[in-house]
Amino acid sequence: MIKGLIITILTGIAVGLILLWIEYTYFIPIFLPAEEPALPTETSNPCPCTPGKIFNDTFLKKNYLGPEMVVIPAGQFRMGDIQGTGAKWEQPVHDIFLRRFAISRYEITFAEYDLFVIATGARSPDDAGWGRGNLPVINISWKEATIYTEWLSQQTEKEYRLPTEAEWEYAARAETDTNYWWGNDIGHNLANCEDCGSYWSNRKTAQVGSFAANLFKLYDTVGNVYEWTCSEYEEKYTGREQRCLSKHNTTALRTIRGGSWYSHSRFARATNRYRFSRNYRDNNIGFRVVRLIFEQASTD
């Protein structure tokens, strides 16, 4: 009797296991999604064309957002040392017309660049002991900054690159013709440069966005860190300030703009420019990015 009871129990268990296997093999997969649904996230307008519009592009394969961008309106401006107090390599003053484009509101941060480092295994830049997070990434070469923009383009399927010199100055000026977007004098505690009078001046970088934005909604175009452009440096403007240098060119000097925490205010003027080789790194050089906007996609 006991033997028969044991056989009955074992048979029941076996049948139950077989039915459970059949259910999980043939029925449950029908009702399960192919992959875990993505978490809700902010999405960007396929054509963020309206001047002044702030947006982030979304990474296609991960729940990440790209840098915060702002659309810069098309327009014409006078490029170069309008005030006549700069260096000879800030000449000649000339008119430039630019189509609208988007540019990052902030200098690229360590948080944004470290995401790229984790994803690609790229070299992790030294933070000079100042910290990472929302501090501007430093010790970045032109070559490394360019590779970052290529990676960003791959992740978003949008076209990112470094700004040209002309784009940088146009965005930094924000429709002004003074040394700084707020006037001809540096003032006190309006930016982070050697003689700017801020807590960080001549000491280290400040978190991005620590000072007021210019009229195009850009932060830190005066001081904090110099910023790479994609343009080739030349002693006198001849048109190269409007173009990007090929990444395959290993000899030409690249232009930096904007001044830094370490720079005298004279070198943080909107027209000041300097140059380095594509592999040069320093703790006062970072970058911001441009995202192209194609006019034919406009629905405005």
Contacts in CASP RR format, 6 or more apart in sequence:
PFRMAT RR
TARGET T0000
AUTHOR 0000-0000-0000
METHOD contacts of the structure
MODEL  1
MIKGLIITILTGIAVGLILLWIEYTYFIPIFLPAEEPALPTETSNPCPCT
PGKIFNDTFLKKNYLGPEMVVIPAGQFRMGDIQGTGAKWEQPVHDIFLRR
FAISRYEITFAEYDLFVIATGARSPDDAGWGRGNLPVINISWKEATIYTE
WLSQQTEKEYRLPTEAEWEYAARAETDTNYWWGNDIGHNLANCEDCGSYW
SNRKTAQVGSFAANLFKLYDTVGNVYEWTCSEYEEKYTGREQRCLSKHNT
TALRTIRGGSWYSHSRFARATNRYRFSRNYRDNNIGFRVVRLIFEQASTD
38 63 0 8 1.000
39 63 0 8 1.000
41 58 0 8 1.000
41 63 0 8 1.000
41 65 0 8 1.000
42 56 0 8 1.000
42 58 0 8 1.000
42 65 0 8 1.000
43 58 0 8 1.000
44 55 0 8 1.000
44 56 0 8 1.000
44 57 0 8 1.000
44 58 0 8 1.000
45 53 0 8 1.000
45 55 0 8 1.000
46 297 0 8 1.000
47 293 0 8 1.000
47 294 0 8 1.000
47 297 0 8 1.000
47 298 0 8 1.000
47 299 0 8 1.000
47 300 0 8 1.000
48 55 0 8 1.000
48 69 0 8 1.000
48 71 0 8 1.000
48 102 0 8 1.000
48 293 0 8 1.000
49 71 0 8 1.000
49 100 0 8 1.000
49 293 0 8 1.000
49 297 0 8 1.000
49 298 0 8 1.000
49 299 0 8 1.000
49 300 0 8 1.000
50 71 0 8 1.000
50 300 0 8 1.000
51 71 0 8 1.000
51 72 0 8 1.000
51 73 0 8 1.000
51 100 0 8 1.000
52 70 0 8 1.000
52 71 0 8 1.000
52 72 0 8 1.000
52 73 0 8 1.000
52 216 0 8 1.000
52 217 0 8 1.000
53 70 0 8 1.000
53 71 0 8 1.000
54 68 0 8 1.000
54 69 0 8 1.000
54 70 0 8 1.000
54 105 0 8 1.000
54 217 0 8 1.000
55 68 0 8 1.000
55 69 0 8 1.000
55 70 0 8 1.000
55 71 0 8 1.000
55 102 0 8 1.000
56 65 0 8 1.000
56 66 0 8 1.000
56 67 0 8 1.000
56 68 0 8 1.000
56 69 0 8 1.000
57 65 0 8 1.000
57 66 0 8 1.000
57 69 0 8 1.000
57 156 0 8 1.000
57 158 0 8 1.000
57 291 0 8 1.000
58 64 0 8 1.000
58 65 0 8 1.000
58 66 0 8 1.000
58 156 0 8 1.000
59 65 0 8 1.000
59 66 0 8 1.000
59 155 0 8 1.000
59 156 0 8 1.000
60 155 0 8 1.000
60 156 0 8 1.000
60 157 0 8 1.000
61 155 0 8 1.000
62 155 0 8 1.000
64 115 0 8 1.000
64 155 0 8 1.000
66 112 0 8 1.000
66 152 0 8 1.000
66 155 0 8 1.000
66 156 0 8 1.000
67 104 0 8 1.000
67 105 0 8 1.000
67 106 0 8 1.000
67 108 0 8 1.000
67 112 0 8 1.000
67 152 0 8 1.000
67 288 0 8 1.000
67 289 0 8 1.000
68 104 0 8 1.000
68 105 0 8 1.000
68 106 0 8 1.000
69 102 0 8 1.000
69 103 0 8 1.000
69 104 0 8 1.000
69 105 0 8 1.000
69 291 0 8 1.000
70 102 0 8 1.000
70 103 0 8 1.000
70 105 0 8 1.000
70 216 0 8 1.000
70 217 0 8 1.000
70 218 0 8 1.000
71 100 0 8 1.000
71 101 0 8 1.000
71 102 0 8 1.000
71 293 0 8 1.000
72 98 0 8 1.000
72 100 0 8 1.000
72 101 0 8 1.000
72 102 0 8 1.000
72 103 0 8 1.000
72 167 0 8 1.000
72 170 0 8 1.000
72 171 0 8 1.000
72 216 0 8 1.000
73 100 0 8 1.000
74 97 0 8 1.000
74 98 0 8 1.000
74 99 0 8 1.000
74 100 0 8 1.000
75 97 0 8 1.000
75 98 0 8 1.000
75 170 0 8 1.000
76 95 0 8 1.000
76 96 0 8 1.000
76 97 0 8 1.000
76 98 0 8 1.000
77 95 0 8 1.000
77 96 0 8 1.000
77 98 0 8 1.000
77 169 0 8 1.000
77 170 0 8 1.000
77 173 0 8 1.000
77 175 0 8 1.000
77 177 0 8 1.000
78 93 0 8 1.000
78 94 0 8 1.000
78 95 0 8 1.000
78 96 0 8 1.000
78 177 0 8 1.000
79 93 0 8 1.000
79 94 0 8 1.000
79 95 0 8 1.000
79 96 0 8 1.000
79 166 0 8 1.000
79 169 0 8 1.000
79 170 0 8 1.000
79 237 0 8 1.000
79 241 0 8 1.000
79 271 0 8 1.000
80 90 0 8 1.000
80 91 0 8 1.000
80 92 0 8 1.000
80 93 0 8 1.000
80 94 0 8 1.000
80 169 0 8 1.000
80 237 0 8 1.000
80 271 0 8 1.000
81 87 0 8 1.000
81 90 0 8 1.000
81 91 0 8 1.000
81 93 0 8 1.000
81 271 0 8 1.000
82 93 0 8 1.000
82 177 0 8 1.000
82 271 0 8 1.000
83 178 0 8 1.000
83 179 0 8 1.000
83 184 0 8 1.000
85 179 0 8 1.000
86 266 0 8 1.000
86 269 0 8 1.000
86 271 0 8 1.000
86 272 0 8 1.000
87 272 0 8 1.000
88 235 0 8 1.000
88 236 0 8 1.000
89 235 0 8 1.000
89 236 0 8 1.000
89 273 0 8 1.000
90 271 0 8 1.000
90 272 0 8 1.000
90 273 0 8 1.000
91 236 0 8 1.000
91 237 0 8 1.000
92 236 0 8 1.000
92 237 0 8 1.000
94 237 0 8 1.000
96 166 0 8 1.000
96 170 0 8 1.000
96 241 0 8 1.000
96 242 0 8 1.000
98 166 0 8 1.000
98 167 0 8 1.000
98 170 0 8 1.000
99 293 0 8 1.000
99 295 0 8 1.000
100 293 0 8 1.000
100 295 0 8 1.000
101 167 0 8 1.000
101 290 0 8 1.000
101 291 0 8 1.000
101 292 0 8 1.000
101 293 0 8 1.000
102 290 0 8 1.000
102 291 0 8 1.000
102 292 0 8 1.000
102 293 0 8 1.000
103 163 0 8 1.000
103 167 0 8 1.000
103 171 0 8 1.000
103 218 0 8 1.000
103 288 0 8 1.000
103 289 0 8 1.000
103 290 0 8 1.000
103 291 0 8 1.000
104 288 0 8 1.000
104 289 0 8 1.000
104 290 0 8 1.000
105 213 0 8 1.000
105 217 0 8 1.000
105 218 0 8 1.000
105 219 0 8 1.000
106 136 0 8 1.000
106 208 0 8 1.000
106 209 0 8 1.000
106 219 0 8 1.000
106 220 0 8 1.000
106 288 0 8 1.000
107 136 0 8 1.000
107 137 0 8 1.000
107 208 0 8 1.000
107 219 0 8 1.000
107 220 0 8 1.000
107 224 0 8 1.000
107 225 0 8 1.000
107 227 0 8 1.000
107 286 0 8 1.000
107 287 0 8 1.000
107 288 0 8 1.000
108 136 0 8 1.000
108 137 0 8 1.000
108 145 0 8 1.000
108 148 0 8 1.000
108 286 0 8 1.000
108 287 0 8 1.000
108 288 0 8 1.000
108 289 0 8 1.000
109 133 0 8 1.000
109 134 0 8 1.000
109 135 0 8 1.000
109 136 0 8 1.000
109 137 0 8 1.000
109 208 0 8 1.000
110 125 0 8 1.000
110 127 0 8 1.000
110 131 0 8 1.000
110 132 0 8 1.000
110 133 0 8 1.000
110 134 0 8 1.000
110 135 0 8 1.000
110 136 0 8 1.000
110 137 0 8 1.000
111 132 0 8 1.000
111 133 0 8 1.000
111 134 0 8 1.000
112 137 0 8 1.000
113 125 0 8 1.000
113 137 0 8 1.000
113 140 0 8 1.000
113 148 0 8 1.000
114 124 0 8 1.000
114 132 0 8 1.000
114 133 0 8 1.000
116 122 0 8 1.000
116 148 0 8 1.000
116 151 0 8 1.000
116 152 0 8 1.000
117 123 0 8 1.000
117 124 0 8 1.000
119 151 0 8 1.000
120 151 0 8 1.000
122 144 0 8 1.000
122 147 0 8 1.000
123 144 0 8 1.000
125 137 0 8 1.000
125 138 0 8 1.000
125 139 0 8 1.000
125 140 0 8 1.000
125 144 0 8 1.000
125 281 0 8 1.000
126 138 0 8 1.000
126 139 0 8 1.000
126 283 0 8 1.000
127 135 0 8 1.000
127 138 0 8 1.000
127 139 0 8 1.000
128 138 0 8 1.000
128 139 0 8 1.000
128 204 0 8 1.000
128 283 0 8 1.000
130 204 0 8 1.000
130 205 0 8 1.000
134 207 0 8 1.000
134 208 0 8 1.000
135 205 0 8 1.000
135 206 0 8 1.000
135 207 0 8 1.000
135 208 0 8 1.000
136 205 0 8 1.000
136 208 0 8 1.000
136 220 0 8 1.000
136 224 0 8 1.000
136 225 0 8 1.000
136 286 0 8 1.000
137 286 0 8 1.000
137 287 0 8 1.000
138 205 0 8 1.000
138 225 0 8 1.000
138 282 0 8 1.000
138 283 0 8 1.000
138 284 0 8 1.000
138 285 0 8 1.000
138 286 0 8 1.000
139 281 0 8 1.000
139 282 0 8 1.000
139 283 0 8 1.000
139 285 0 8 1.000
140 148 0 8 1.000
140 228 0 8 1.000
140 281 0 8 1.000
140 285 0 8 1.000
140 286 0 8 1.000
140 287 0 8 1.000
141 278 0 8 1.000
141 279 0 8 1.000
141 280 0 8 1.000
141 281 0 8 1.000
142 162 0 8 1.000
142 228 0 8 1.000
142 254 0 8 1.000
142 276 0 8 1.000
142 277 0 8 1.000
142 278 0 8 1.000
142 279 0 8 1.000
142 280 0 8 1.000
143 247 0 8 1.000
143 278 0 8 1.000
143 279 0 8 1.000
144 281 0 8 1.000
145 162 0 8 1.000
145 228 0 8 1.000
145 286 0 8 1.000
145 287 0 8 1.000
146 161 0 8 1.000
146 162 0 8 1.000
146 230 0 8 1.000
146 247 0 8 1.000
148 287 0 8 1.000
148 289 0 8 1.000
149 160 0 8 1.000
149 161 0 8 1.000
149 162 0 8 1.000
149 289 0 8 1.000
150 160 0 8 1.000
152 160 0 8 1.000
152 289 0 8 1.000
153 159 0 8 1.000
153 160 0 8 1.000
153 161 0 8 1.000
158 291 0 8 1.000
158 292 0 8 1.000
159 291 0 8 1.000
159 292 0 8 1.000
160 289 0 8 1.000
160 290 0 8 1.000
160 291 0 8 1.000
160 292 0 8 1.000
161 230 0 8 1.000
161 244 0 8 1.000
161 289 0 8 1.000
161 290 0 8 1.000
161 292 0 8 1.000
162 228 0 8 1.000
162 229 0 8 1.000
162 230 0 8 1.000
162 244 0 8 1.000
162 287 0 8 1.000
162 289 0 8 1.000
162 290 0 8 1.000
163 171 0 8 1.000
163 227 0 8 1.000
163 229 0 8 1.000
163 230 0 8 1.000
163 288 0 8 1.000
163 289 0 8 1.000
163 290 0 8 1.000
164 229 0 8 1.000
164 230 0 8 1.000
164 231 0 8 1.000
164 241 0 8 1.000
164 242 0 8 1.000
164 243 0 8 1.000
164 244 0 8 1.000
164 290 0 8 1.000
165 229 0 8 1.000
165 231 0 8 1.000
165 241 0 8 1.000
165 242 0 8 1.000
165 255 0 8 1.000
165 257 0 8 1.000
165 273 0 8 1.000
166 231 0 8 1.000
166 241 0 8 1.000
166 242 0 8 1.000
167 229 0 8 1.000
167 290 0 8 1.000
168 227 0 8 1.000
168 229 0 8 1.000
168 257 0 8 1.000
169 257 0 8 1.000
169 270 0 8 1.000
169 271 0 8 1.000
171 216 0 8 1.000
171 218 0 8 1.000
171 221 0 8 1.000
172 181 0 8 1.000
172 214 0 8 1.000
172 218 0 8 1.000
172 221 0 8 1.000
172 222 0 8 1.000
172 257 0 8 1.000
172 258 0 8 1.000
172 270 0 8 1.000
173 181 0 8 1.000
173 270 0 8 1.000
174 181 0 8 1.000
174 214 0 8 1.000
174 215 0 8 1.000
174 216 0 8 1.000
174 218 0 8 1.000
175 215 0 8 1.000
175 216 0 8 1.000
176 183 0 8 1.000
176 215 0 8 1.000
176 270 0 8 1.000
178 184 0 8 1.000
178 270 0 8 1.000
179 185 0 8 1.000
179 186 0 8 1.000
179 269 0 8 1.000
179 270 0 8 1.000
179 271 0 8 1.000
180 186 0 8 1.000
180 190 0 8 1.000
180 191 0 8 1.000
180 222 0 8 1.000
180 268 0 8 1.000
180 269 0 8 1.000
180 270 0 8 1.000
181 214 0 8 1.000
181 215 0 8 1.000
181 221 0 8 1.000
181 222 0 8 1.000
181 270 0 8 1.000
182 190 0 8 1.000
182 214 0 8 1.000
186 193 0 8 1.000
186 195 0 8 1.000
186 196 0 8 1.000
186 265 0 8 1.000
186 268 0 8 1.000
187 196 0 8 1.000
188 196 0 8 1.000
188 197 0 8 1.000
189 196 0 8 1.000
189 197 0 8 1.000
189 198 0 8 1.000
189 211 0 8 1.000
190 196 0 8 1.000
190 211 0 8 1.000
190 212 0 8 1.000
190 222 0 8 1.000
191 198 0 8 1.000
191 211 0 8 1.000
191 220 0 8 1.000
191 222 0 8 1.000
191 223 0 8 1.000
191 224 0 8 1.000
191 268 0 8 1.000
192 198 0 8 1.000
192 200 0 8 1.000
192 201 0 8 1.000
192 205 0 8 1.000
192 206 0 8 1.000
192 210 0 8 1.000
192 211 0 8 1.000
192 220 0 8 1.000
192 223 0 8 1.000
192 224 0 8 1.000
192 260 0 8 1.000
192 261 0 8 1.000
193 201 0 8 1.000
193 202 0 8 1.000
193 222 0 8 1.000
193 223 0 8 1.000
193 259 0 8 1.000
193 260 0 8 1.000
193 261 0 8 1.000
193 262 0 8 1.000
193 263 0 8 1.000
193 264 0 8 1.000
193 265 0 8 1.000
193 267 0 8 1.000
193 268 0 8 1.000
194 201 0 8 1.000
194 202 0 8 1.000
194 261 0 8 1.000
194 262 0 8 1.000
194 263 0 8 1.000
194 264 0 8 1.000
194 265 0 8 1.000
195 201 0 8 1.000
195 202 0 8 1.000
195 264 0 8 1.000
195 265 0 8 1.000
196 223 0 8 1.000
196 265 0 8 1.000
196 268 0 8 1.000
198 206 0 8 1.000
198 210 0 8 1.000
198 211 0 8 1.000
199 206 0 8 1.000
200 206 0 8 1.000
200 210 0 8 1.000
200 261 0 8 1.000
201 261 0 8 1.000
202 261 0 8 1.000
202 262 0 8 1.000
203 261 0 8 1.000
204 261 0 8 1.000
205 224 0 8 1.000
205 225 0 8 1.000
205 261 0 8 1.000
205 284 0 8 1.000
206 220 0 8 1.000
206 224 0 8 1.000
206 261 0 8 1.000
208 219 0 8 1.000
208 220 0 8 1.000
208 224 0 8 1.000
209 219 0 8 1.000
209 220 0 8 1.000
210 219 0 8 1.000
210 220 0 8 1.000
210 224 0 8 1.000
211 219 0 8 1.000
211 220 0 8 1.000
211 222 0 8 1.000
212 219 0 8 1.000
213 219 0 8 1.000
214 221 0 8 1.000
221 258 0 8 1.000
221 270 0 8 1.000
222 258 0 8 1.000
222 259 0 8 1.000
222 268 0 8 1.000
222 270 0 8 1.000
223 258 0 8 1.000
223 259 0 8 1.000
223 260 0 8 1.000
223 261 0 8 1.000
223 263 0 8 1.000
223 268 0 8 1.000
224 259 0 8 1.000
224 260 0 8 1.000
224 261 0 8 1.000
225 259 0 8 1.000
225 260 0 8 1.000
225 261 0 8 1.000
225 284 0 8 1.000
225 285 0 8 1.000
225 286 0 8 1.000
226 256 0 8 1.000
226 257 0 8 1.000
226 258 0 8 1.000
226 259 0 8 1.000
226 260 0 8 1.000
226 263 0 8 1.000
226 274 0 8 1.000
226 282 0 8 1.000
226 284 0 8 1.000
226 285 0 8 1.000
226 286 0 8 1.000
227 256 0 8 1.000
227 257 0 8 1.000
227 258 0 8 1.000
227 285 0 8 1.000
227 286 0 8 1.000
227 287 0 8 1.000
227 288 0 8 1.000
228 254 0 8 1.000
228 255 0 8 1.000
228 256 0 8 1.000
228 285 0 8 1.000
228 286 0 8 1.000
228 287 0 8 1.000
229 254 0 8 1.000
229 255 0 8 1.000
229 256 0 8 1.000
229 257 0 8 1.000
230 244 0 8 1.000
230 245 0 8 1.000
230 254 0 8 1.000
231 240 0 8 1.000
231 241 0 8 1.000
231 242 0 8 1.000
231 243 0 8 1.000
231 244 0 8 1.000
231 245 0 8 1.000
231 254 0 8 1.000
231 255 0 8 1.000
232 240 0 8 1.000
232 243 0 8 1.000
232 245 0 8 1.000
232 249 0 8 1.000
232 252 0 8 1.000
232 253 0 8 1.000
232 254 0 8 1.000
232 255 0 8 1.000
233 252 0 8 1.000
233 253 0 8 1.000
233 254 0 8 1.000
233 255 0 8 1.000
233 273 0 8 1.000
233 274 0 8 1.000
233 275 0 8 1.000
234 240 0 8 1.000
234 241 0 8 1.000
241 255 0 8 1.000
245 252 0 8 1.000
245 254 0 8 1.000
249 278 0 8 1.000
250 278 0 8 1.000
252 278 0 8 1.000
253 275 0 8 1.000
253 276 0 8 1.000
253 277 0 8 1.000
254 275 0 8 1.000
254 276 0 8 1.000
254 277 0 8 1.000
254 278 0 8 1.000
255 273 0 8 1.000
255 274 0 8 1.000
255 275 0 8 1.000
256 273 0 8 1.000
256 274 0 8 1.000
256 275 0 8 1.000
256 276 0 8 1.000
256 285 0 8 1.000
257 272 0 8 1.000
257 273 0 8 1.000
258 267 0 8 1.000
258 268 0 8 1.000
258 269 0 8 1.000
258 270 0 8 1.000
258 272 0 8 1.000
259 267 0 8 1.000
259 268 0 8 1.000
259 272 0 8 1.000
259 284 0 8 1.000
260 268 0 8 1.000
260 284 0 8 1.000
260 285 0 8 1.000
261 284 0 8 1.000
262 284 0 8 1.000
263 284 0 8 1.000
266 272 0 8 1.000
267 274 0 8 1.000
276 285 0 8 1.000
END
